[in-house]
Amino acid sequence: MSRPILLEARNLRAHRGGAQVLDIPALDLRTGEVLALMGPNGAGKSTLMLALAGLLPLSGGSLRFKGATLDGRSEREAYRRRMTMVFQDPLLFDATVAQNIATGPKLRGVSAALRKPAVQAWAERLGIGHLLGRPARQLSGGEAQRTALARAFVLGPEILFLDEPFGALDAPAREGLLDDLGRILAETGSTAVLSTHDQGEAARLAHRLAVMKEGRLLQTGGLREVMNHPWDPFVAAFVGMETLLRGPATASGDGLLTLRPGRGGDAPEVVALGEAEPGQTVLVGIRPEHVTLALHSDKSSSARNTFPGRVVRVLPRGPFFKVELDCGFFLAAYVTAQSLAELELEPGAAIVASFKATAAHLIRREGLDAEV
Amino acid sequence: MDLIWEGLRKALELLLTLDPEVLRITLLSLEVSGAATLISLVIGLGVAIPVALNEFPGKRLVIALLNTGMGLPPVVVGLFVTVLLWRNGPLGFLEILYTPTAMILAQAVIASPIIAGISLSALQHLPPGLRLQILALGASRPQMVWLLLKEARLPLLAAVMAGFGGVISEVGASIMVGGNIKGQTRVLTTATVMETSKGNFEVAFALSLLLLVLAFTVNAVLTHLQQRNRPR
């Protein structure tokens, strides 16, 4: 993607109560991309977002918008009129839906004649056209967040910051809004930064992913790249790579390696993407949606890794079920309710699990004497 | 009981015949307390806005002082303002002691902390993220303050009502700095005190009744303003 850089952050640092809460050496936002900031609560997602929006006093670093610095007060004020932000709390004014949506244009001195059609159009696009005269305090959570989004989109922001916009919504409201927001972001080609701790939200809306922990960026990259090639176990766990296998590499070549997971050496060998010195301890991750389960092994399958095993636990995971297996090593798989019934998956059941070598990703190589 | 009925009858008579002296006293009360309330609104917001929007060392002390100021005894204020305005006092050159201006000054001293204290608490009770949200919508700093005040309009009007209620009903400071001079600084409360001490209960009744009506009318207007656009 060779889109121009819109916002450029360098060496951003922020302190709160003497402690450093943000340390970002470099982060770029390109025109038209949706960047998702992921991380647990307290990872600094909101802090970074406020910093990028020019709304946080920084103890160091610089921001450039379209190549121009945002150091001065007047530059930051001008920048504030080219971006906008939606928070988890819709923070609506004690006024009608229409008055709320019209706030930004009104602050910019847009005449009522020009405001009205824009307010109407964005309310309709967000499915709240029928609520324009309704007082904001009477809205449901989903309607309120839709109003907040319309209030943001009506400004035609060059960057839209979305700070956990679905965090306070119930499941149906969240689903509907995710769909609509995804569609609108695509239709408008908006540049946006979204913070979330839900990998599903990130996967549905974002092009790029940045995983944060303790005010730092652990890994930044394309959505698939980070989801499939996390750099460390924390990122792996956070982007939903539920199986992590650690053990010595037994062979390597042609871009593939073989490892024997675990300490005892009695586990079956697993073939994974990546290279390592034989004997070197490696960490390999497998996403649960890449593991297929069957009652018998299928000889025609192209999967390099096929292991008989037993079901240890079955856990509901949204519309799917997560099946935890013992194949001589721990393995997690996602199945549908239908598969769960057909394969009679219950604790103790025998099963054959398989996944392609390309679904097992080398996360990192450790020393020869690393503790396993 | 006769005394009360006779008093009420006389009061109604004074009111219905629009006794010029009573009318003058009533208008002066409204003028003095209205002006004092307006001045206090400006001072009160002038203090409450920066205190609410900024973090600084000693902020809690300032808030504690404001809250203490909300209970300033009018006689204490009266004493200090009198001393300040006394002929050879620091502000004696102004020569405003025993004028309505001195009464406005004293009442503003009483009402300012009340309005500042309630306004401050109103602004502090707004959602903490609202300021950032307003800035993120592109507001300049004055626009942000205006939107915050608009959002806190209900408790802010309550602050105005409390301020006005505090000064229209006080007597200690007004009598000390105004002197209850007939035709010049006599207001409803000071006149009521005087008529009661003279035993003219029916006149005192009439004045008290007027005071109540006045306080009710002003608050009814403010309440109407407060609840006008309130979604139900």
Contacts between the chains, C-beta under 8 A, distances in Angstrom:
chain1	res1	chain2	res2	distance
A	50	B	132	7.0
A	53	B	136	6.2
A	55	B	132	5.4
A	55	B	135	6.0
A	55	B	136	6.4
A	77	B	140	6.6
A	80	B	135	6.1
A	80	B	136	6.8
A	80	B	138	5.4
A	81	B	138	4.1
A	83	B	136	7.5
A	84	B	136	5.3
A	84	B	137	6.1
A	84	B	138	7.0
A	85	B	132	7.5
A	85	B	133	7.2
A	85	B	136	3.8
A	87	B	129	5.5
A	87	B	132	7.6
A	87	B	133	6.2
A	89	B	127	6.5
A	89	B	129	5.8
A	91	B	127	6.1
A	91	B	129	5.5
A	91	B	130	5.5
A	91	B	133	4.2
A	93	B	147	7.2
A	93	B	150	7.5
A	93	B	151	6.0
A	94	B	151	6.0
A	94	B	231	7.7
A	96	B	231	7.7
A	103	B	137	5.7
A	103	B	147	7.7
A	104	B	137	4.4
A	104	B	138	5.7
A	107	B	137	6.1
A	107	B	138	5.3
A	107	B	139	5.1
A	107	B	140	7.8
A	107	B	143	5.5
A	108	B	138	6.2
A	135	B	231	3.0
A	137	B	231	6.0
A	138	B	231	6.7
A	151	B	137	7.1
A	155	B	137	7.4
A	155	B	138	7.0
A	161	B	136	7.4
